[in-house]
Amino acid sequence: MSVTRRAVLEQLATASDAEQRETTTTAAIAAALDTDEGMVESHLNGLAACELARTYPDGRVRITITGEELLALESDELVIVDSDSDLRTN
């Protein structure tokens, strides 16, 4: 089953917490969305590139505060987030 990046972000927000640094796994998100892990991982990589998700080498993942704030906007319209590294601060 195909899922959107927003659906992955919403499930990530449900399953993790930025402030508490509670994490989940790609497998758990895939199971909750009834889709394959490869698709979820691809979306998570895109979300991480935009600093909406944080991935860890051991497979854990969590939403970031920025990701939570984006969802809090409750926009029904398409939102484009640029992952251009020149826009990030160190």
C-alpha positions as CSV (number, residue, x, y, z in Angstrom):
1,M,0.0,0.0,0.0
2,S,1.2,3.5,-0.9
3,V,1.3,6.1,1.9
4,T,2.1,9.8,1.8
5,R,5.0,11.5,3.5
6,R,2.5,13.4,5.6
7,A,0.9,10.1,6.8
8,V,4.3,8.9,7.9
9,L,4.9,12.2,9.7
10,E,1.6,12.0,11.4
11,Q,2.2,8.4,12.5
12,L,5.7,9.4,13.7
13,A,4.1,12.1,15.8
14,T,1.7,9.6,17.3
15,A,4.4,7.1,18.1
16,S,7.2,9.4,19.3
17,D,7.8,12.6,21.2
18,A,10.4,15.3,20.5
19,E,10.6,16.9,23.9
20,Q,10.7,13.6,25.8
21,R,13.0,12.1,23.0
22,E,10.8,9.1,22.9
23,T,11.5,7.0,19.8
24,T,9.9,4.4,17.6
25,T,11.1,2.2,14.7
26,T,10.5,2.1,11.0
27,A,9.0,-1.3,11.4
28,A,6.4,0.0,14.0
29,I,5.4,2.8,11.7
30,A,5.2,0.5,8.7
31,A,3.0,-1.9,10.6
32,A,0.7,0.9,11.9
33,L,0.3,2.2,8.3
34,D,0.0,-1.3,6.8
35,T,2.8,-0.6,4.3
36,D,6.3,-1.9,3.7
37,E,9.4,-0.7,5.6
38,G,11.2,0.5,2.5
39,M,8.5,3.0,1.7
40,V,8.5,4.3,5.2
41,E,12.3,4.5,5.4
42,S,12.3,6.5,2.1
43,H,9.8,9.0,3.6
44,L,11.7,9.1,6.9
45,N,14.9,10.0,5.0
46,G,13.1,12.8,3.3
47,L,11.6,14.1,6.6
48,A,15.1,13.9,8.2
49,A,16.6,15.9,5.3
50,C,14.1,18.7,6.2
51,E,14.7,18.3,9.9
52,L,11.2,17.1,10.6
53,A,12.4,13.7,11.8
54,R,15.5,12.5,13.6
55,T,16.9,9.1,12.7
56,Y,19.5,7.2,14.7
57,P,22.0,4.6,13.5
58,D,20.4,1.8,15.5
59,G,17.1,2.2,13.7
60,R,15.3,4.4,16.1
61,V,13.4,7.4,14.8
62,R,11.5,10.3,16.4
63,I,9.7,13.4,15.3
64,T,11.5,16.7,15.9
65,I,10.0,19.8,17.5
66,T,9.9,21.4,14.0
67,G,7.9,18.4,12.7
68,E,5.4,18.7,15.6
69,E,5.1,22.4,14.9
70,L,4.4,21.8,11.2
71,L,1.6,19.4,12.1
72,A,0.2,21.9,14.6
73,L,-0.4,24.3,11.7
74,E,-3.2,21.9,10.7
75,S,-2.9,22.9,7.1
76,D,-5.1,20.9,4.6
77,E,-3.0,22.3,1.8
78,L,0.2,21.0,0.3
79,V,3.2,22.2,2.3
80,I,6.6,22.3,0.6
81,V,9.7,22.2,2.9
82,D,13.1,22.8,1.2
83,S,15.9,20.5,2.4
84,D,18.6,22.8,1.0
85,S,21.5,22.6,3.4
86,D,22.3,26.2,2.8
87,L,19.2,27.1,4.8
88,R,20.3,25.2,7.9
89,T,22.3,26.7,10.8
90,N,25.0,24.8,12.6
